[in-house]
């Protein structure tokens, strides 16, 4: 059976579990598997740097709705300047007074907060990990289903077994899921560092 669309994934989950009666519940298992992989995977395919801020006069800015985790936050000056991350506890204890060129940032709730209020207008660029778009009848495929359908299949089956109280099969799907995740993450790391030798900046 093909495994390239949301509909085909739902059919495969039912077939592998041998439970056609679970068709109404299978979208829930897939959604839970998607939530799990968004927590665990960090791939180049999840990176986005399309989100920019033109800042000035305030220290807090809303994060994108699909944000998961920061990779880099920088000022688009000449040369560009990467801001240093500090924990929310340190941010609060420093009690920034006055304004200037931001040097630090933290993430609190759904906002990014800058260390020192910008003393002028700056363009800032965020490189961050974002969630994969959720599968649905109106969004029948995404990067994961196209490139790693085994992760979604095993992940969905892993969520299904506790629902039907079939604990004996949980470890089978957990092992298949983790193996697929580990291999995909390893391949992504190899691809990221392939090519010429790494350079040390002096």
Secondary structure, 3 states (H helix, E strand, C coil): CCCCCHHHHHHHHHHHHCCHHHHHHHHHHHHHHHHHHHHHCCCHHHEEEEEEEEECCCCEEECCCCEEEEEEEEECCCCCEECEECCHHHHHHHCCCCEECCCEEEEECCEEEEECEECCCEEEEEEEEECCCCCCCCCCCCHHHHHCHHHHHHHHHHHHHHHCCCHHHHHHHHHHHHHHHHHHHHHHHHHHCCCCCCCCCC
